[in-house]
Amino acid sequence: MLAGCTPTALSIQAAQEFDPRAIKTVAVAPFEVLSTPQVVSSVAGLTDEATQISAPEIIRTFEGEETPVPTRPLQQMRPIPSHAGEILAEMVSARLRLRPGIQVIPPKQTAQVLIPKASTDEGRDLQTRAQQLGRALSVDAVLTGLVRVYRERQGGPFGGTPAAVGFEVRLIRTSDGLTLWRGDFYEEQKPLTEDFLGFLRRGGRFVTVEELAHSGVVQVMRHLPLGQASPLAQLPATSIPLQVTWDITPLKRCPANTLTGRCP
């Protein structure tokens, strides 16, 4: 049976079989990047006029009028940057290395062990490859993840479209491929008009996507009970405090002792 909690931007799930004391060695793998493109609201490098479109129904309404036709930003699909997985993995590894009592193999070292993709199911393939990586490196578990959203802010720190980050982190046991622990994070910074206090806590500006990602990693890793957390590991994230609500409904178990996030 699994137990979980679901706050506004953070979700933590842990398998009942998870015994943190049994995990002494962990390899942190470079995170996978979701292959589905993400939406951006403007095309970098184009003028404001070039990045605006008008809906046909709006054009028809304003035909014959001298008033300018209203426009809306052009939405374009862009792939998630490939380096986003490396950045998040390094952040996770750095937080984990702050904890005594656990041996950590960093992403740059684990990346030297090539494990080919075997499935188009990104969640299930993530577990399979992590288990194979753990066996190759002779570690108790592998900490890996998947980047779902990594959108840089458009414009400067005081105007434009805010950054957004979404990712998951999984601790996968080498012996049987079971996901022992999983943390999911998503946040899109809100402007001053929508979140006054939160915007002030960010320094009264729009942060970069890397700053937002670091904040998310700190929040997620705070809930991973591996090793003995040092005082540095307990430093608060530079983010808005999350309102946590507990869900007492047991989560569904997936077939073959896996947790892919897409149970039947």
N, C-alpha and C positions, 0 to 999 in steps of 0.2 A: 504494500500500500504506500502511496505517496502523500505528502502533505505540502500545501503551498499557500502563499500569500500574494495578494495582487494589489499593489498601490497604484497611484496615478501613472507613473512612468517606469515602474520597476516591478518585475515579477520574479519570485524565487521559488524553486521547486527542489525538493530533496527526496531521494528514495529512502524508504525505511531501512534498507540494507546498508546505508551509508554509515560507516564507522570512520571518522576522521583520523583516529589513532592508527588505523591500519595503513594509511597512506604516508609513506616516508620519502618517496622519490616521485617527482612529477616532471614531465616534459611539456613545455609550452610550445604548441605548434602555431605556425602562421595561420591566421584566420582565413577561412574561405570568404569569397565575395559573391553575393547573390548575383546571378547572371541576368536577372530581369532589370532593365534600365529604370532609373528613377526620374521623376518629373522635376524639371526646373522651370521657373516662371519667365525667364528671359534668355536671349541668346547673347552670350558675351561677345563684345567686339562690334556689335551692331548699334546703330543709332536708336534713340527712343522711338522714332517713327517706324523703323524697320522691325521693331519687336512688338508692334501693336497690330491687332487684327480686329475686325468688326464683324459681329454675327450678321448673317443675311437678313434676319428678321429686324434687326436694328436699322440696317441700311434702308430697308423698305419703309420703315416708319418715318425716317427722316428725309426721304426723297422729296425734292422740291423745296426743302427748308433751307434757310441760310445758316442755321445753327450747325456747327461742326458735328459730324457723326461721332458718337461716343465709341471709344475703343476699349479693348481689354488686353492684358499682357498675353503674349504668345507662349503657350506651354510646349516645351520641347523635352523629349526623352533623351537622357544621357546615361551612359553606363556608369556604375560606381567605380571610382578610381581603384586600380589594382593595388596601389600601395596602402589603401585603407586597412586591409587585413594585416599587413606588417606593422603598421602604426599601432593598432589596437592590441595586437599580440605583445608587442614590446612594452606597452603600458601595463598590461596584465602581468607580464613577467616581472617588471620592476616592482610592482606592489607585492607580489608573492615572495620575492627575494628579501623583502624586509622582515620576513618571519623566520625566527630561528627554529631549528628542529625539523626542517624539511629541505631536501636537496632538490634544486631546480635546474633543469636543462633549458637554456634560453632558446628563443625561436630561431636565431641564426644558426645554431648548432643542429637543431632538429630539422631545419630546412634542407640539410645536406642528405637526409635520408629520403629518397624519392619514393613516394607511394602513389601509383597512378590511380586516377578516378575509375570507379567500377560501375557507377550508376548515375542516372540523371536525377534521382531523388536526392536533393542536396542534404536533407536532414539525415537520412539513413546512411548515405555515403560518407558523411562526416564521421559517424560512429565507427563504421567499418575501417576507414583509413586510420582513425585515431588508435584503434585497437592494434592494427598492424604496426603502426609507428611505435606504440608502447612495447610491443614484443621485440622489435628491432633494437630498441634502446635499453631494454631490460629495466623498465620503470614500473612502479605500481599503478600509475594512472597518467593520463594525458589530459591537459587542459587546452581545449581548442574552442573555436567559435565560428560564427557566421555573421558577416556584416550585411545588414538589410538596407540600411539608409546611411549615406555619408555625403551630405550636401553642404557645400561651402556657402557662407553668406554671400549674397549678391549686393555689392555696394560697400560702403564704409562702415565704421563702428557706430555711426549715429544715424544711419538711414539705409534703406534697402530691404532686401529679403533676408530674414534670419537663417542661421544655420540649423541643420537637423541631423540627428544621429540615431540610428537604431541598430542594435546588435544583440547577439546571444552568446553566452559563454557556457561551455559544458565541461564537466569533469567526468571522464570516461575511464572505467576500470579496465585494466589491460587483460586480466584473467578471463573475463567473459563478455567484454564489450558493453556492460551495463552503464547507463548514464546515472551516476551517483548524485549529481547535483547540476542544476541549470539555473542560470540567471538571464533574464531578458530585460533589455533597457531600450526605451525610446523617449526622445525629447526633441521638440522643436521650440526654440526660444520664442517667447511671446513678446510683442512690442509693449512699450510703456502704457499704452491705452488699454491693453488687455490684462496686464499683470504688473501693476505698479511696484509692489514690494519686490517681486522676483527680478524685475528689471534693475532695480537699485542694487540688489545683492550681486548682480553681475557687473557692478561698477557703472551702471547707467549707460551701457553701450551694448551693441550686438557683438557677441564673442565669435571667434573663428570656430570652424568645425573641429579643429584639433583641441581647442580649449573645452568645447562641449563634450567631446569624446573622453577627455581626461576626467572630467567631472563624472561622467557616467561610469567609467571604469572604477573610480574610487568608491562610488555608491554600491556597485555590484560586488566588488571584492570584499567590502566590509561584511557581507553576509556569507562569505565562504569560510567555513570553520576548519581551515587547514593550518597546521603548525601552531606555534605560539605567537600571536600577533605582537609585534613590537610597538612601542609608543608611536613611532612614525606611521605605522600602518593604521593607527586609529585617528589620524588627523582628519578633520571634517572635509567633505568635498565643498568646493566653491560653487554651490548650487542651492537651489531652493529646497528647504526641508520637505520631504515627501510625506503625504498623508497615507499611512498604511492601514488597510482594512484586511482583516483576516477572513479567509474563506475556509469554512470547516467542512465543505463538501469534498470527499475524497476524489482525487484525480484518477482518471482512467489509466489503467496499465496497458501499454501497447504489447503486441505479440512478441514473443522471443525475448522478454525482459529488456525491451528497448523503450526509449522515450524520444520520439521524433517530433512531437508537437502536432502530428497529424494522425492521431489514433482513429481507427475505424469506428 
